Amino acid sequence: MPCLFCEIVAGRIPARVAYQDDTVLAFHDINPQGPVHVLVIPKRHITSLTDLTPQDDVLVGSLVRRARDLAQAEGLEDRGFRLVFNHGPDAGYSVYHVHLHLVGGRKLGWPPG
């Protein structure tokens, strides 16, 4: 079965894109958990966090920095926001393509979940 996020990267499935460059794509989640909920993904398919290698360090840093920039652009810097990577079924990981959630715009409880 094709990867949903790879299909979005390829343009075969529409998404409301917040940002993209040669290696990163960010788009609004179709099931948002807050007023702002953006997924930031590598354009290259990486199945899970456990598949990351030391060669992916710059890529992961790019995902985090892009999420930070998007949070700032959404006006979340002063109020706060959350960045989340999930892994595995107990964490609700259902699309097997590494992705970072940027969530904000409301009070977020702790612990999550």
Summary of the structure (lengths in Angstrom):
residues: 113
radius of gyration: 13.6
end to end distance: 28.6
largest distance: 41.5
contacts: 282
relative contact order: 0.22
helix: 29%
strand: 23%
